[in-house]
Amino acid sequence: MFSVIGQVLPEAVVIAFSPFPIVGIILILFTKEARTNSLLFTLGWLLGLTIVAAIVLALANAGNSSVGQDTVDTGIKWVSLLFGLGLLFLAYRYWQKRPKAGEPAATPKWMATLDSIKPGGALGLGALLSAVNPKSLLLTVSAILTIAGAHMDAAATIIVTVVFILLASITIVGIMIYVLIAGASAEKTLNQAKEWLLQNNSVMMAGILLVIGAKQVGQGFSVF
């Protein structure tokens, strides 16, 4: 079980330190309905990861029942290969989008709407950033395929999946707790972190996705 946690730790860390969700929770935490919206954003984030994980595990289990474990294992390797190639493509796209020297990074349009975001919008945004965002989706599916391919019993599979989700959420939850405790004194520090993350997002994610993508492609090559 612990070895499987170690295998999915890189994906969890990359999801946890993805700049846009971190910037999103920072911006939400300094709005008028900060407490409610931040809690709902975090809940949406956790729900998004949980839904993706549940779907992938259900499909893997259904495959084991209908076509057999060996066929599913081969399928997982093929999917890992394809997802690894997808991550490498995303790494290339992030590298292409990096700002030139001295040029400010482009800010996503949705960030400008967070000052007036409603509770339902905060919940939906959290879910979208964890479950629909291509990078988070690819990384989550990649990690859950690794968990499914380990053929642990149901209890161990659930435990490892929960640990993965919690690790992938540690920054979102941590920042929310920090601001709720520290209050306005946290604003300067988090604003500086926000600006740095936005400026360095493309280069940072290109490098990380290159490493994770190469790892997944390497695992997928065992199908040949």
Helices and strands as residue ranges (DSSP letters): H 2-16, H 19-28, H 34-67, H 69-96, G 109-116, H 119-127, I 128-132, H 134-149, H 154-168, H 170-182, G 183-186, H 187-220, G 221-223
